[in-house]
């Protein structure tokens, strides 16, 4: 019985085994993997297309904004020039009315000294009209300056 207890199970030595696993070729992949790869490619192309469209839309929007800013600036410049021109015209008309008022005063004085009541009356009418014009042009000038 002693012999039996000492008995060691010896296993025969196994040769080195190398297992070689080949990668499956693209053709060997199953249909689901191929379908997913095609879907991924389609999504990538769609994403690139959307990004290109988005970039183009942003460029168009930026271009439109620049054009609108230029148009606003041109409109502001035109408005300023029109206001300036109107102001110049009103200032000139105001000076003319003032000169007419001064002439009417002078004519009234001369007519009074000469005793010509008709000429004095006419000078009064011209003086009144000139003062009305002066007041009108002053108001117009104030309105334009307030808008400036």
Secondary structure, DSSP 8 states (H G I E B T S, - for coil): -HHHHH-------------------TTTS-HHHHHHHHHHHHHHHHHHHHHHHHHHHHHHHHHHHHHHHHHHHHHHHHHHHHHHHHHHHHHHHHHHHHHHHHHHHHHHHHHHHHT-HHHHHHHHHHHHHHHHHHHHHHHHHHHHHHH-
